[in-house]
Structures are given as C-alpha cells and as structure tokens.
Amino acid sequence: MPKQLPITATGACCSPLAREPLSADQAVELSQLFKAMSDPVRLRLLSLIASHAGGEACVCDLTDAFDLTGPTISHHLKVLRESGLITGERRGTWIYYRVHPEVLARLSAVLVPGNTGVLA
C-alpha cells in the first residue's frame, strides 16, 4: 500500500482545497489517487465494488459488466489496489475486492468546500 499522509485529530489528511493550499506531499498523494480513478473503467470498477451488496465484490461479478478481457480487468484492478483505493482477498479460485472507505473519505474531505475536516 502506498505511503499515506497522516490523519489529523479531526480525521482528515488535508484541509479542503478552498481553505488552504495543499503541501507538496499532499498534492503528490492526492494526485496519485485521482490518477488511479481517472480512467473510466477504473472509476466504474470502484463504483461497482463500493455499491455491491455487503461492500465487496467477487472478480467474477465485475468482469461481466465490461466488454474487456480478463487480463485488462485485472490490470485495472491492480492499479486501484496499488493506489490503496481497494484491497483484494483470495478465497478459493476467486478474489473478492473491497473499497477502502477511509481513502474515499480523505478524497471527499479535500474536495468539499467549507468542510470542517470532520469525517462521519
């Protein structure tokens, strides 16, 4: 998992963009996360996983949603996993993926103008 910025006492890594400028380290971390999500297939995979019943999805549930080869889907899942947005757990022959909600919360806290940085 990539290096993550420290979480403050209020729960967010950074103030909203509209309140104060990001540090260089914060900008690097956030840009890596946004870059991982910038591909339409990866953004859709992230959404499919996050919205799946129970908060996790089997790779077998994800591949049918796309007109792409298995290796291509695997590549996109690897990018999401290496960025820290999702995690995968092998169970038998299948891998089940979960979104890291704390990572999405950090991204959200930065983007919401006027956000106090307090996460639910």
Residue pairs with C-beta under 8 A, 6 or more apart in sequence:
1 84
2 29
2 32
2 82
2 83
2 84
3 29
4 13
4 29
4 84
4 103
5 13
5 14
5 25
5 26
5 29
5 106
6 13
7 13
7 102
7 106
8 117
10 116
10 117
10 118
10 119
11 105
11 109
11 117
11 118
11 119
12 105
12 106
12 109
12 110
12 115
12 117
12 118
12 119
13 26
13 29
13 106
13 109
13 110
14 22
14 26
14 30
14 106
14 109
14 110
15 110
15 117
16 109
16 110
16 111
16 112
16 113
16 114
16 115
16 117
17 110
17 111
17 113
18 113
18 114
19 114
22 30
22 110
30 107
30 110
32 83
33 83
33 84
33 85
33 103
33 107
34 107
35 83
36 42
36 79
36 80
36 82
36 83
36 85
37 43
37 46
37 80
37 85
39 76
39 79
41 66
41 68
41 72
41 73
41 76
42 76
42 79
42 80
44 65
44 66
45 62
45 73
45 76
45 77
45 80
46 80
46 85
46 86
46 99
48 57
48 61
48 62
48 65
49 56
49 57
49 62
49 86
49 97
49 98
49 99
50 99
50 104
52 61
55 98
55 99
56 96
56 97
56 98
57 96
57 97
58 94
58 95
58 96
58 97
59 73
59 74
59 77
59 94
59 95
59 96
59 97
60 94
62 73
62 77
62 97
63 70
63 73
66 72
66 73
77 86
77 88
77 95
77 97
80 86
81 87
81 88
81 97
84 100
84 103
85 99
85 100
85 103
85 104
86 97
86 98
86 99
86 100
87 97
87 98
87 100
88 95
88 96
88 97
88 98
89 95
89 96
89 98
90 96
105 119
105 120
108 115
109 115
109 117
109 119
